[in-house]
């Protein structure tokens, strides 16, 4: 199912989002100079187990790379994802 999902970069809310059914999954961040800090990954329980959290983190990391941003994480899920996917 993951490949059918679209990640929306909500710049005003500083989040990457997936809207599915009546739920919103999100990866929140803040920017400071040349660094993006990921603060929270939230996936509603109704959407868990579909790879949505990983899709959000992957999209956030891709955005950071494309914009030459250093990455910091205050989120355990982002840390776990980066350990499993060190090349991203």
N, C-alpha and C positions, 0 to 999 in steps of 0.2 A: 504494500500500500504506500510505502514511503515515497516511491518514485512518482506517484500521482499528486503529491502535495506541493503546494507553492508556498515558499517562504516570503513574507512581506517584510521589508525593512521599514519600520515605522520610525522615521528620523525624529519626529516631534516627541514621541514617547521613549526614544532611545531603547528600542527593542527590535528583535527579529521575532516575527510571529507566524504561526500557522493557525488559520481559522478553519475549523472542521465541525460540522453540525452546529451546535450552539456554543461551542467551546473555543477558547483561545489558549494556545500553548505559546510560551514566550521565553526568550533569552534576553535579559536586561543587561545594559552596559552603561558606562559613562566614558566620555572622551576627555583627555587632558593632554594638551600639546600633541605629541606624536605617539600617545599610548591609549589603547582601548582596554578598559578594565571590565571584564564580565562579572556581574554581581549575583545573578540568580537565573536558574533555569527552572521554569515552572510548566509542568504538563499535568492538566487535570486528570484525575484517576480514570475517567471514562476514555481517555486517549492513550493511556499507558500501554507499553508493550508493542507499539507500532513503529518504533524507531524515530519518533518525532523529536525527542530531545536531542538525539544524535544529529538529526538533520538540521536542527536549529544551530547547534554548536558548529557543525561543519560550515554552515552558511556564514556564521559570525567570523570564523577563522579565515574563510575565503575573503570576506570583506576586508579584514585586517591586512591580509597579504596583498590584496590588490591596491590598498591605500598606503602601503609601507608603514603600517602601525605596529608598534611593539605591543605584545599581548601580556596582560596580567589577568589573574583570575582570583576571585574571592568566592568561587562557586565549586563545590566538591564535584559536581557532575562534569563541569568543564575540565577540571583537573583529571578526572578519571578518563574522559574522552581523549585528552591529549596524551595520556600514558599509553592508551591503546592504539592511537594513531599519531605517532611522533612525526611523521612526514608532513602532516597538515599544519 
